Amino acid sequence: MRLSKLLGVAGIVGVAATGAVLVRHERHRRTYTAEEVRARLQGRVVEVATAPADPDLAPDWPADVEPPKRHPTEALLSTVMRIGPLRRF
């Protein structure tokens, strides 16, 4: 019986500690002004734009070869569902 009480108290303490961490994080997040958030986002955009291309995201086929054609089922689904071509990753 005592073990179950100990586990219950430990669970309550864990939930309270998690809540305290979340409240502290929320306070820290709310200290940013709109201009600071905008400046940080624009800085990230510039950083991503100037970063070198990831070789894992490059197409697997050579530049002089045509990319693969759409599968007929994919074209049919796009027509029926009125969506654009599916992205290939």
N, CA, C and O atoms as a GROMACS GRO file, in nm:
protein
  356
    1MET      N    1   0.082  -0.119   0.000
    1MET     CA    2   0.000   0.000   0.000
    1MET      C    3   0.087   0.126   0.000
    1MET      O    4   0.053   0.224  -0.066
    2ARG      N    5   0.196   0.124   0.072
    2ARG     CA    6   0.282   0.242   0.079
    2ARG      C    7   0.351   0.269  -0.055
    2ARG      O    8   0.374   0.385  -0.091
    3LEU      N    9   0.383   0.162  -0.127
    3LEU     CA   10   0.447   0.181  -0.257
    3LEU      C   11   0.354   0.254  -0.353
    3LEU      O   12   0.398   0.342  -0.427
    4SER      N   13   0.227   0.219  -0.352
    4SER     CA   14   0.132   0.285  -0.441
    4SER      C   15   0.117   0.433  -0.403
    4SER      O   16   0.104   0.518  -0.491
    5LYS      N   17   0.118   0.463  -0.275
    5LYS     CA   18   0.110   0.603  -0.231
    5LYS      C   19   0.234   0.680  -0.276
    5LYS      O   20   0.225   0.794  -0.321
    6LEU      N   21   0.349   0.616  -0.263
    6LEU     CA   22   0.475   0.678  -0.304
    6LEU      C   23   0.475   0.706  -0.454
    6LEU      O   24   0.518   0.812  -0.499
    7LEU      N   25   0.425   0.609  -0.533
    7LEU     CA   26   0.418   0.630  -0.678
    7LEU      C   27   0.319   0.741  -0.712
    7LEU      O   28   0.343   0.819  -0.805
    8GLY      N   29   0.209   0.749  -0.640
    8GLY     CA   30   0.111   0.856  -0.664
    8GLY      C   31   0.168   0.993  -0.634
    8GLY      O   32   0.149   1.088  -0.711
    9VAL      N   33   0.239   1.004  -0.524
    9VAL     CA   34   0.302   1.132  -0.488
    9VAL      C   35   0.409   1.169  -0.589
    9VAL      O   36   0.422   1.285  -0.627
   10ALA      N   37   0.485   1.070  -0.634
   10ALA     CA   38   0.589   1.097  -0.734
   10ALA      C   39   0.526   1.144  -0.865
   10ALA      O   40   0.580   1.232  -0.932
   11GLY      N   41   0.412   1.086  -0.902
   11GLY     CA   42   0.344   1.130  -1.023
   11GLY      C   43   0.295   1.272  -1.012
   11GLY      O   44   0.307   1.350  -1.107
   12ILE      N   45   0.238   1.308  -0.897
   12ILE     CA   46   0.189   1.444  -0.876
   12ILE      C   47   0.304   1.544  -0.880
   12ILE      O   48   0.291   1.651  -0.938
   13VAL      N   49   0.415   1.509  -0.818
   13VAL     CA   50   0.533   1.597  -0.819
   13VAL      C   51   0.585   1.613  -0.962
   13VAL      O   52   0.626   1.722  -1.001
   14GLY      N   53   0.583   1.505  -1.041
   14GLY     CA   54   0.629   1.514  -1.180
   14GLY      C   55   0.540   1.605  -1.263
   14GLY      O   56   0.590   1.684  -1.343
   15VAL      N   57   0.408   1.595  -1.244
   15VAL     CA   58   0.316   1.681  -1.317
   15VAL      C   59   0.336   1.827  -1.278
   15VAL      O   60   0.334   1.916  -1.364
   16ALA      N   61   0.356   1.854  -1.150
   16ALA     CA   62   0.377   1.991  -1.103
   16ALA      C   63   0.508   2.048  -1.160
   16ALA      O   64   0.512   2.164  -1.200
   17ALA      N   65   0.612   1.966  -1.162
   17ALA     CA   66   0.740   2.013  -1.215
   17ALA      C   67   0.729   2.043  -1.365
   17ALA      O   68   0.785   2.142  -1.413
   18THR      N   69   0.658   1.958  -1.438
   18THR     CA   70   0.639   1.982  -1.582
   18THR      C   71   0.562   2.112  -1.604
   18THR      O   72   0.595   2.189  -1.693
   19GLY      N   73   0.459   2.134  -1.524
   19GLY     CA   74   0.383   2.258  -1.535
   19GLY      C   75   0.468   2.380  -1.508
   19GLY      O   76   0.456   2.482  -1.577
   20ALA      N   77   0.556   2.371  -1.408
   20ALA     CA   78   0.643   2.483  -1.376
   20ALA      C   79   0.738   2.514  -1.492
   20ALA      O   80   0.763   2.631  -1.523
   21VAL      N   81   0.790   2.411  -1.554
   21VAL     CA   82   0.881   2.431  -1.668
   21VAL      C   83   0.806   2.495  -1.784
   21VAL      O   84   0.858   2.586  -1.850
   22LEU      N   85   0.684   2.449  -1.810
   22LEU     CA   86   0.606   2.507  -1.920
   22LEU      C   87   0.571   2.653  -1.895
   22LEU      O   88   0.576   2.734  -1.987
   23VAL      N   89   0.537   2.687  -1.772
   23VAL     CA   90   0.505   2.826  -1.739
   23VAL      C   91   0.628   2.915  -1.757
   23VAL      O   92   0.618   3.026  -1.809
   24ARG      N   93   0.743   2.867  -1.714
   24ARG     CA   94   0.866   2.944  -1.728
   24ARG      C   95   0.899   2.966  -1.876
   24ARG      O   96   0.939   3.076  -1.916
   25HIS      N   97   0.882   2.862  -1.958
   25HIS     CA   98   0.907   2.874  -2.101
   25HIS      C   99   0.809   2.974  -2.164
   25HIS      O  100   0.849   3.054  -2.248
   26GLU      N  101   0.684   2.968  -2.125
   26GLU     CA  102   0.584   3.060  -2.180
   26GLU      C  103   0.616   3.205  -2.144
   26GLU      O  104   0.601   3.294  -2.228
   27ARG      N  105   0.659   3.229  -2.022
   27ARG     CA  106   0.698   3.365  -1.983
   27ARG      C  107   0.815   3.414  -2.067
   27ARG      O  108   0.816   3.529  -2.112
   28HIS      N  109   0.913   3.327  -2.090
   28HIS     CA  110   1.028   3.364  -2.170
   28HIS      C  111   0.985   3.394  -2.314
   28HIS      O  112   1.035   3.489  -2.375
   29ARG      N  113   0.893   3.315  -2.368
   29ARG     CA  114   0.848   3.335  -2.506
   29ARG      C  115   0.772   3.467  -2.520
   29ARG      O  116   0.785   3.534  -2.623
   30ARG      N  117   0.696   3.504  -2.422
   30ARG     CA  118   0.615   3.625  -2.431
   30ARG      C  119   0.695   3.753  -2.414
   30ARG      O  120   0.641   3.862  -2.435
   31THR      N  121   0.821   3.745  -2.377
   31THR     CA  122   0.901   3.865  -2.359
   31THR      C  123   0.946   3.925  -2.491
   31THR      O  124   0.993   4.038  -2.494
   32TYR      N  125   0.932   3.851  -2.604
   32TYR     CA  126   0.971   3.903  -2.733
   32TYR      C  127   0.867   4.003  -2.783
   32TYR      O  128   0.747   3.981  -2.768
   33THR      N  129   0.914   4.111  -2.842
   33THR     CA  130   0.823   4.205  -2.907
   33THR      C  131   0.799   4.156  -3.050
   33THR      O  132   0.869   4.068  -3.100
   34ALA      N  133   0.701   4.215  -3.114
   34ALA     CA  134   0.670   4.175  -3.251
   34ALA      C  135   0.787   4.204  -3.345
   34ALA      O  136   0.813   4.127  -3.436
   35GLU      N  137   0.855   4.314  -3.322
   35GLU     CA  138   0.970   4.348  -3.407
   35GLU      C  139   1.083   4.247  -3.390
   35GLU      O  140   1.149   4.210  -3.487
   36GLU      N  141   1.105   4.202  -3.266
   36GLU     CA  142   1.210   4.102  -3.242
   36GLU      C  143   1.177   3.970  -3.310
   36GLU      O  144   1.264   3.907  -3.369
   37VAL      N  145   1.053   3.928  -3.302
   37VAL     CA  146   1.012   3.804  -3.367
   37VAL      C  147   1.028   3.816  -3.517
   37VAL      O  148   1.079   3.725  -3.582
   38ARG      N  149   0.985   3.929  -3.573
   38ARG     CA  150   0.996   3.952  -3.717
   38ARG      C  151   1.143   3.950  -3.760
   38ARG      O  152   1.177   3.891  -3.862
   39ALA      N  153   1.229   4.015  -3.682
   39ALA     CA  154   1.372   4.019  -3.716
   39ALA      C  155   1.433   3.879  -3.710
   39ALA      O  156   1.515   3.843  -3.796
   40ARG      N  157   1.395   3.800  -3.611
   40ARG     CA  158   1.448   3.664  -3.601
   40ARG      C  159   1.402   3.578  -3.718
   40ARG      O  160   1.480   3.501  -3.772
   41LEU      N  161   1.274   3.590  -3.756
   41LEU     CA  162   1.224   3.513  -3.870
   41LEU      C  163   1.292   3.554  -4.000
   41LEU      O  164   1.326   3.468  -4.081
   42GLN      N  165   1.310   3.684  -4.019
   42GLN     CA  166   1.378   3.729  -4.140
   42GLN      C  167   1.524   3.682  -4.142
   42GLN      O  168   1.577   3.650  -4.248
   43GLY      N  169   1.587   3.678  -4.025
   43GLY     CA  170   1.724   3.625  -4.018
   43GLY      C  171   1.730   3.479  -4.055
   43GLY      O  172   1.824   3.436  -4.121
   44ARG      N  173   1.630   3.402  -4.013
   44ARG     CA  174   1.626   3.260  -4.049
   44ARG      C  175   1.606   3.243  -4.199
   44ARG      O  176   1.667   3.154  -4.259
   45VAL      N  177   1.522   3.327  -4.260
   45VAL     CA  178   1.500   3.318  -4.404
   45VAL      C  179   1.630   3.346  -4.478
   45VAL      O  180   1.664   3.275  -4.573
   46VAL      N  181   1.702   3.448  -4.436
   46VAL     CA  182   1.830   3.481  -4.501
   46VAL      C  183   1.929   3.366  -4.481
   46VAL      O  184   2.001   3.330  -4.574
   47GLU      N  185   1.931   3.308  -4.362
   47GLU     CA  186   2.023   3.198  -4.334
   47GLU      C  187   1.993   3.077  -4.423
   47GLU      O  188   2.085   3.014  -4.475
   48VAL      N  189   1.866   3.045  -4.440
   48VAL     CA  190   1.829   2.931  -4.524
   48VAL      C  191   1.858   2.961  -4.670
   48VAL      O  192   1.900   2.872  -4.744
   49ALA      N  193   1.835   3.084  -4.713
   49ALA     CA  194   1.857   3.120  -4.853
   49ALA      C  195   2.004   3.116  -4.889
   49ALA      O  196   2.039   3.083  -5.003
   50THR      N  197   2.091   3.147  -4.795
   50THR     CA  198   2.235   3.149  -4.825
   50THR      C  199   2.304   3.018  -4.793
   50THR      O  200   2.423   3.001  -4.824
   51ALA      N  201   2.233   2.923  -4.732
   51ALA     CA  202   2.294   2.794  -4.697
   51ALA      C  203   2.318   2.713  -4.825
   51ALA      O  204   2.240   2.722  -4.920
   52PRO      N  205   2.425   2.634  -4.826
   52PRO     CA  206   2.449   2.551  -4.944
   52PRO      C  207   2.340   2.445  -4.958
   52PRO      O  208   2.279   2.404  -4.859
   53ALA      N  209   2.318   2.402  -5.080
   53ALA     CA  210   2.213   2.303  -5.106
   53ALA      C  211   2.250   2.169  -5.042
   53ALA      O  212   2.367   2.129  -5.041
   54ASP      N  213   2.152   2.103  -4.988
   54ASP     CA  214   2.171   1.973  -4.927
   54ASP      C  215   2.179   1.868  -5.038
   54ASP      O  216   2.086   1.857  -5.118
   55PRO      N  217   2.287   1.791  -5.045
   55PRO     CA  218   2.298   1.694  -5.154
   55PRO      C  219   2.193   1.584  -5.146
   55PRO      O  220   2.163   1.520  -5.247
   56ASP      N  221   2.136   1.560  -5.028
   56ASP     CA  222   2.033   1.457  -5.016
   56ASP      C  223   1.903   1.501  -5.082
   56ASP      O  224   1.819   1.417  -5.115
   57LEU      N  225   1.884   1.633  -5.102
   57LEU     CA  226   1.762   1.682  -5.162
   57LEU      C  227   1.773   1.701  -5.313
   57LEU      O  228   1.675   1.736  -5.379
   58ALA      N  229   1.892   1.677  -5.368
   58ALA     CA  230   1.911   1.692  -5.512
   58ALA      C  231   1.847   1.574  -5.584
   58ALA      O  232   1.839   1.465  -5.529
   59PRO      N  233   1.801   1.595  -5.708
   59PRO     CA  234   1.743   1.483  -5.783
   59PRO      C  235   1.844   1.372  -5.805
   59PRO      O  236   1.964   1.397  -5.815
   60ASP      N  237   1.795   1.251  -5.811
   60ASP     CA  238   1.884   1.136  -5.828
   60ASP      C  239   1.925   1.113  -5.973
   60ASP      O  240   2.016   1.034  -5.999
   61TRP      N  241   1.860   1.180  -6.067
   61TRP     CA  242   1.891   1.158  -6.207
   61TRP      C  243   1.980   1.270  -6.258
   61TRP      O  244   1.975   1.381  -6.205
   62PRO      N  245   2.061   1.245  -6.360
   62PRO     CA  246   2.149   1.348  -6.415
   62PRO      C  247   2.069   1.462  -6.476
   62PRO      O  248   1.951   1.446  -6.510
   63ALA      N  249   2.133   1.578  -6.491
   63ALA     CA  250   2.065   1.697  -6.541
   63ALA      C  251   2.021   1.681  -6.686
   63ALA      O  252   1.922   1.741  -6.727
   64ASP      N  253   2.094   1.601  -6.767
   64ASP     CA  254   2.060   1.588  -6.908
   64ASP      C  255   1.950   1.484  -6.934
   64ASP      O  256   1.910   1.464  -7.048
   65VAL      N  257   1.902   1.418  -6.830
   65VAL     CA  258   1.796   1.318  -6.843
   65VAL      C  259   1.666   1.379  -6.794
   65VAL      O  260   1.664   1.453  -6.696
   66GLU      N  261   1.557   1.349  -6.864
   66GLU     CA  262   1.427   1.401  -6.824
   66GLU      C  263   1.385   1.340  -6.690
   66GLU      O  264   1.414   1.224  -6.663
   67PRO      N  265   1.316   1.418  -6.607
   67PRO     CA  266   1.264   1.360  -6.484
   67PRO      C  267   1.158   1.255  -6.516
   67PRO      O  268   1.101   1.257  -6.625
   68PRO      N  269   1.132   1.164  -6.426
   68PRO     CA  270   1.036   1.058  -6.455
   68PRO      C  271   0.897   1.114  -6.483
   68PRO      O  272   0.857   1.217  -6.429
   69LYS      N  273   0.824   1.044  -6.567
   69LYS     CA  274   0.688   1.084  -6.602
   69LYS      C  275   0.593   1.046  -6.487
   69LYS      O  276   0.623   0.958  -6.407
   70ARG      N  277   0.480   1.116  -6.483
   70ARG     CA  278   0.379   1.083  -6.383
   70ARG      C  279   0.315   0.948  -6.415
   70ARG      O  280   0.294   0.915  -6.532
   71HIS      N  281   0.286   0.874  -6.313
   71HIS     CA  282   0.217   0.746  -6.331
   71HIS      C  283   0.074   0.775  -6.376
   71HIS      O  284   0.016   0.873  -6.330
   72PRO      N  285   0.017   0.694  -6.462
   72PRO     CA  286  -0.119   0.721  -6.509
   72PRO      C  287  -0.221   0.729  -6.395
   72PRO      O  288  -0.315   0.808  -6.402
   73THR      N  289  -0.204   0.648  -6.293
   73THR     CA  290  -0.296   0.652  -6.180
   73THR      C  291  -0.286   0.785  -6.106
   73THR      O  292  -0.386   0.841  -6.062
   74GLU      N  293  -0.164   0.837  -6.094
   74GLU     CA  294  -0.144   0.966  -6.028
   74GLU      C  295  -0.211   1.078  -6.108
   74GLU      O  296  -0.273   1.167  -6.050
   75ALA      N  297  -0.198   1.072  -6.240
   75ALA     CA  298  -0.262   1.172  -6.325
   75ALA      C  299  -0.413   1.163  -6.313
   75ALA      O  300  -0.481   1.265  -6.306
   76LEU      N  301  -0.467   1.042  -6.310
   76LEU     CA  302  -0.612   1.023  -6.296
   76LEU      C  303  -0.661   1.076  -6.162
   76LEU      O  304  -0.764   1.144  -6.155
   77LEU      N  305  -0.588   1.044  -6.055
   77LEU     CA  306  -0.627   1.092  -5.923
   77LEU      C  307  -0.623   1.244  -5.916
   77LEU      O  308  -0.712   1.306  -5.858
   78SER      N  309  -0.522   1.304  -5.976
   78SER     CA  310  -0.512   1.450  -5.976
   78SER      C  311  -0.629   1.512  -6.050
   78SER      O  312  -0.681   1.615  -6.009
   79THR      N  313  -0.670   1.448  -6.159
   79THR     CA  314  -0.784   1.499  -6.235
   79THR      C  315  -0.913   1.485  -6.155
   79THR      O  316  -0.992   1.578  -6.149
   80VAL      N  317  -0.933   1.369  -6.095
   80VAL     CA  318  -1.055   1.343  -6.022
   80VAL      C  319  -1.064   1.430  -5.898
   80VAL      O  320  -1.169   1.486  -5.867
   81MET      N  321  -0.953   1.442  -5.827
   81MET     CA  322  -0.954   1.516  -5.701
   81MET      C  323  -0.922   1.664  -5.720
   81MET      O  324  -0.926   1.740  -5.623
   82ARG      N  325  -0.889   1.704  -5.841
   82ARG     CA  326  -0.856   1.843  -5.873
   82ARG      C  327  -0.742   1.896  -5.789
   82ARG      O  328  -0.751   2.005  -5.731
   83ILE      N  329  -0.635   1.820  -5.783
   83ILE     CA  330  -0.515   1.864  -5.712
   83ILE      C  331  -0.399   1.866  -5.810
   83ILE      O  332  -0.408   1.806  -5.918
   84GLY      N  333  -0.294   1.933  -5.774
   84GLY     CA  334  -0.177   1.940  -5.859
   84GLY      C  335  -0.097   1.811  -5.854
   84GLY      O  336  -0.136   1.717  -5.785
   85PRO      N  337   0.014   1.807  -5.925
   85PRO     CA  338   0.096   1.687  -5.921
   85PRO      C  339   0.151   1.662  -5.781
   85PRO      O  340   0.181   1.756  -5.707
   86LEU      N  341   0.164   1.535  -5.747
   86LEU     CA  342   0.217   1.499  -5.616
   86LEU      C  343   0.365   1.532  -5.611
   86LEU      O  344   0.436   1.518  -5.710
   87ARG      N  345   0.410   1.576  -5.496
   87ARG     CA  346   0.553   1.609  -5.479
   87ARG      C  347   0.631   1.481  -5.456
   87ARG      O  348   0.589   1.393  -5.381
   88ARG      N  349   0.743   1.473  -5.520
   88ARG     CA  350   0.832   1.358  -5.500
   88ARG      C  351   0.949   1.403  -5.415
   88ARG      O  352   1.018   1.499  -5.449
   89PHE      N  353   0.971   1.335  -5.306
   89PHE     CA  354   1.080   1.372  -5.215
   89PHE      C  355   1.193   1.277  -5.223
   89PHE      O  356   1.292   1.294  -5.153
   0.00000   0.00000   0.00000
